[in-house]
Amino acid sequence: MVETKAEKAKAPSRRTSITDVARVLQVSASTVSRALSDQQDISKATKARVRQVAHAMNYQPNLVAAGLRRGQSKTLGVILPHLSGAFYPTVLHGIEKMASQHGYQVLVCQSHDEVRCEQRRVAALLAAQVEGILIPVSATTLAEVNHLAQVQQAGTGLVFFDRAPADLPGSAAVLLDTYNGAYEAVTHLIKGGSRRIAHFAGPQQVSTSRNCQEGYLAALRDHQLPAREELMYPVSPSCSESGRRGMEYLLKRAYPPDAVFAASAIPLVGALAVLHERGVQIPQQIALAGFSNEPFTTMTQPHLTMVDQRAEQMGQSAVRLLLQLLKRNSQVNHPNVFLKPELIIRDSSRR
């Protein structure tokens, strides 16, 4: 008779609750709850009967509600600027891997590199009662940090990675040492004999692009080479066509560069195409190096020298730092974690 009732309730128009299961079994909801959580005061026969009916009714426990009753949602929110390229998806892999090891789920959304969208995503995650938010700020966030300050005021954990705002006291971040990564790459080009090194610069309102350019300029300065404004060309980090336009511009200079250092990998693809079309020898005439060790950089001809951004390690470190912040009475002495980049030298710069 119980099975017949369960079959009748198998396809409800709404989500099956513990109360629905209890009604079919003609027991209390607390009995069903204790049976499903394997409490010792419930007999094995009752547990088996409850599980059978719950399965027949397609009952799914509300883990979020259960967590909130304990004061924890066991959920982290992640806001990414975009999912193009390999960097942010690889960071996300590291985040999910580390979060899962600690029993956390991950909610992921995109800001599309726009502050208004970022504000809406933050509000949605706070409404979902996530325990913490992991985020690289959008390219247009700049000094608009009120929505991020609200996360801190709500008592929700907040950790930045890759990009962090300049004006948010008490914030914690996991960042790549972009400055020294750029410095090392440009120094490598100089030691290879390059003297007129151009720079494909990313948007300077973004901290990583700004630090990259500062590292480039410092390397030139420390090796007594002039920083020539005509050799600095702004590019879109996710657009190969901007790299094509940049290389065409540079080749028209009275004194073209003998090397190019790019703030991101994708524009180098466009630059590489122009050099092949013009019959320019790489690296003999123009050497190439850049940031972001994308998988395709080992599929080009020649393979591209890149600065690896430690993407998966960044994601894991961000979760580790956030969980440390979430511990009650936990004091983080050094909230900002800096990862050391790695220069991977390949044929595009090996003279």
N, C-alpha and C positions, 0 to 999 in steps of 0.2 A: 504493500500500500504506500509506503514511504517512497519507493522508487517511482511509482506512478505520479505522485505529487511533484517529485523532482523533475520528471520528464516534462510535466506541464509547465514548470517554471524555468525550463532550460533556456528559453530565448526571450528574456524580458526586454521591455522597451527601454529600460534604463539599466544602469550598472547595478549588479546584484550586491546587496549589502549583507552584513552579518545578521541583521534583523530578518531579512528574507530567508536565509538559511535556517535560522532558529524557528521561524514560523512553520516551515515545512516539517521540521523535525519535532515540533511541539515541545521545544525546550527553551530555556532563557538564552538571550544573546550572549551573556557572560559565559555560559557553558560552552557555546560555540567558540567564542574567543579563546577561552582557556584550552579547549581541545586542539584548536589549530596551532596554538603556541606550545603544545606538548607539555602542559602543566601536569604535575604528578598527581593532583587530586582528581583527575579525570581518568576513568577506566580505559583500558586498551580497546575494548569493544565500542565504547562511545566515541573514542577518537577515530576509529576506523569508519564508523557510521557517519560521523560529521564530515570527514574528508571525502567519503564517497558522494554524499549529497552536494557538498561544496563544489566538487569537480563536475558533477552532472549539471549544476546550475551555472557553471563557468564563473565562479566567484574568484575575484582577484583582490588580494589585500591592498588597501590603500597605504602604501609605504610612507608617503609624504605625511598623511594625517597621523600615522603611528609615530613618525619621527617628531612631528610638532608636539604631540602629547608628551614626549620626552624632552622637549625643548630643543630638538635638532631636526632639521629637514634632510640632512645628509646629502645635500645638493649644492653644487657650485655652479655659478654662472660664468660664461666666457663670452666676451664681446670682441670679435675680430674685425679689423678694418675691411678685409676682403678675404676671399679664399683662392685668389689667383696665384699662380706660381706654386712652388713647393714649400716655401718657408713657413707660412702660417699653418698649413695643414700638418706639417711635421711638428711644429710647436704643439698643436692640438693633440697630436698622437702622444706626445710626452705628457701632456696634462691629463688626458684620459687614462693613460697607463698608471700614473702615480695616484690619481684620485681613486681609481678602482681598487688599488692595493690597500687603500685606507677606508674602503667601504662607501665611497661617495659616487653619486651620479653627477653627470655634467650636462648642463643646458647650454647650447651654443647658438649665438645669433651674430649678425653682421651689422656694422655701423655704416658700411659703404664709404668710409672715410669722411663722414659728414657729421658735424657736431649735433645737429638737431635730431638726426636719427639715433645717434649715440645716447642722447638724453632720453629718448623714448625707450630704448633698450634697457637702460639702467632702471627706469621706472617699472618696466615690466618684470625685471628680475627681482626687484625689491618686493613687488606685489606677489611674486611666486615664493617669497620667503626663503630665498637661497641663503646659505650661511656665509658665502663669500663670493666676491666678483673678481675675476682676473681679466685684465684689459690693457691693450696698448692704445693710448688715446688716438683719436682720429687726426688727420692732417689739418682739420679746421677747428680743433678744440681750442688751441692757443690759450688765452687766459680765462676762458669760460669754464670754470671748474666747480660752479655751485652744485651741479648735479652729482659730482664726485664727492664733494664735501658732505652732501646729504647721505651718501652711503656710509661714511664714517660716523656721522651723527646718529644714524639708525642702529649703530652697533654691529653692522655687517662688515665682515672682513673685506679688505680691499688691497690688492697687489697689482701693480703695473708690471708689464714686461715689454721688452723691446723699445717702447716709447713711454716716457713719463712726463707729466706736466711739470713746469718749473715752479709754479706757485701753489703748492698744496702742502702745507706743513704737516709733518707726521706721517707722510705717505711712505710706503715700502715698495721697492721695485727690484726686478731682476733684469739687468741690462748687460748688453755686450759692450766691451771696451772698444767702441767703434773708432775712437780717435787713434789709439795705438795700432789697431788693425789697418787703418788707412796709412798711418805713418810707416808701418813695416812694409806694406805693399809698394808704396812709392819709393822707399829706400831700396827695395829690391830692383825696381826699374832703373834707378840711378846707378846702382852697382853694376847693372848690365850694360851701362854705357849711354843710357838715355839722358838727354839734357833739356829737351823741350817737351815736357810732359803735360798733356792736356787733361782736363778733368770734366767728365760728364757728371754734373752736380744734380743731386736730388732737391726737392723742395726745401728751402732753408727754414721754413716755419716748423719743420719736423726735426726733432732733436737728433735723431740718428744721422740724417743727411747733413745737418749742420756740423756735428762732431766729425763726420767723415771729411768734410771740406777743410775743417781746421787741422786735421791730421795731415792731409795732403799739403796744405800751405806750410805747416811746421817742418815737414820733411824737406821741402824745397829750401826753406830758409836755413835749416841746419846744414845743408850741403852747398850753401852759397849760390843757389840758383834763383833767378828772378821769378816771381809769380806774375805771369802775363795774363792780363784780363781777356785778351782775344783768344786765349786757349782754354777759357772756362765757359762751358756751354750747358745751360739748364736742360734736363731731360725729365721725362715722365718715367718713374721707376718700372712701370708695368707695360711700357710701350716700346716695341722694337723700332717702330717708325721714327720715334724721336731720336734714337741712336743713329738711324740712317741720315736724318737731316743734320744731326750734329757732325757726323763724319764728313758729309759733303761740305758743310760750312768750314771745317778745319782744313780740308784739303785745298780750299780756295785761298787760304792765308798766304801772304808773301813768303813766310817761313813756316811751313806745315810742321806739326808735331812729329816727334820720333817715338812717342808712346802715348797711350791713353789709359787713364785710371778712371773707372766708372763706379758710381755709388751703388749701382745695382747691375745684375747680370743681363736682364732682358734687353736694354738698349745696346749692349755689346753685340747682340745678334744682328741688328740692323747695321751697325758699324762694320761688322765683319763682312756682310754681304757687299757693301760698297767697296771695301778694300779688295775683295775677290774680283769684282767687276772691273776695277781699275788696274788690276794686275800688280797691286802693291804686295810686296813680300812681307810675311809675318813670321817671326818677329824682326827679321833683318832690317826692314825699313821702318816699320811701326810695330812696337810691342803693345800687347793688350793685357790688362789686369782689372779686376773689379771685385765688388762685394757680392755676397750671397752665392753660396756654392750649390746652385741648382743642378739637378740631374743632367739637364741637357748640355751643361758646360763640358761634359766628357764625350759628347756626341758631335761637336763641331769640329771643323778642320781649320786650324789646329785646335787641340783641346785648350780651354781657357784657364789661365791662372786666376784663382779666386781666393777670397778670404772667407773661410767657413764660419757661419754664425752660430754654431752650436744649438741648432733649433730644438732638437728633442731634449737636450739637457736644459735648455731655457724653460721649456714647459714643465719638466719635472721639478726644477728648482723653484718655479713660481708656486706650484702646489705645496711643496714642502714649506716654503716661507709662509704661505697663507695658513696652513694648518698650525704652524708655530704661533701665528698671531691669534688664532682662534682658541688656543689653550687659555683657560682662565688663569689670571695672574701671571701670564707669561710675559716676560720682558725681553724684547729683541734688542740687543745692544747695537747691532749693525743691520738696520732694516734693508739697506740697499746691497744687493749681491751683484758683483761684477764678474762676468764670464770672460775668460781670455780667448780671443779669436785665434784661428790657426790659418796661416798663409799656405795654400796648396799651390806649389809652383808646377806649371805645365808648359807645353810647347809654345804657347802664345807669347811667352816672355823669356823663354830659356835661350839665351844667345851663347 
